[in-house]
Amino acid sequence: MILKTITISDIHGRDCWKEINPDKYDKIIFIGDYMDAAYRDINDVVPGDALNDKIIVNPETGKTIGELLYNLSEIIRFKDAYPDKVVLLIGNHDIPYILYLRNKSLYNHVIYSGHRYSMALDASVLFKDNFEKFTLMYQLGDYMWSHAGLTQEAYDAYFKSFIGDRFDTLVEEMNKQFILNNLDLHIIPELRGGYNKFGSITWADRREWNADTYKLPFIQIVGHSPVKDFLYLYEDGELTNSILYKRPIVIFTDVLETRTEFFECEVKI
């Protein structure tokens, strides 16, 4: 069976996903980062108690926090309308809002640069009330989707000790760890200002990927690292924007900062 998929990379409040015709695809996969934490204002210097609907989140789009939260609620309703077709993954900018009500002690450990206290409660309520609709990773055949991807080095350092080589259940086990609030899933690498050499599934940087060491049996589709055009890293180490007749190990799809385009591919299962 061949399934037609479309991947929607880091939304950050954009509503361009509404241009997609759901009838054209078997799977519509949101790669995470529904929140836009890239800009700050004086109201976010210290924790705020209430939502200020007029605070501008993204100067380029002019989106207010109210519009940002409404867009997330619309994405959730889209999932409700197509529960078996739409997949909602989570990104690094979503994690603090997810933990705000689920586990406040862990929340205090994952307040990343640009986090907006002024919408933490409202966003957290949305995530909490719809938590079962979100997941960390998704797999079809030998394709695997996550926000930033799972490098070989991160797998060996953080997860191999309890998963071993049981790759047939890797995605299932990782999604269980997400439900258990395992912070190893969200380790920030040195390349992104963290204290660890290797970034984990919501934080791995594009520069960490190494074709020479990669042994995982998946073609990974990720966002997180902005690129001008879809970027393919192949098994032989070639990094190019071109589709070649050889197997990639990872495809970077976050082009929404430069243009509206979504990555499409057909997957055999």
Protein Blocks (a to p, Z undefined) as FASTA:
>chain_A
ZZdddddddfkopaklmmpcfklpmbdcdebjjbcckbccfklmpccfbdcfkbcfblmn
opafklmmmmmmmmmmmmmmmmmlpccdddfklmmmmmmmmommlmmmmccehiafklmm
mmmmmmmmmmmmpcfbdcehjbccdfkopafklmmmmmmmmnommlklmmmmmmmmmmno
paklmcccfknopabfbdcfklpcfklpcfklpmbfcdcddehiacfbdcdddfkopacf
bdcdbddfbdcfblklmoccdddddddZZ
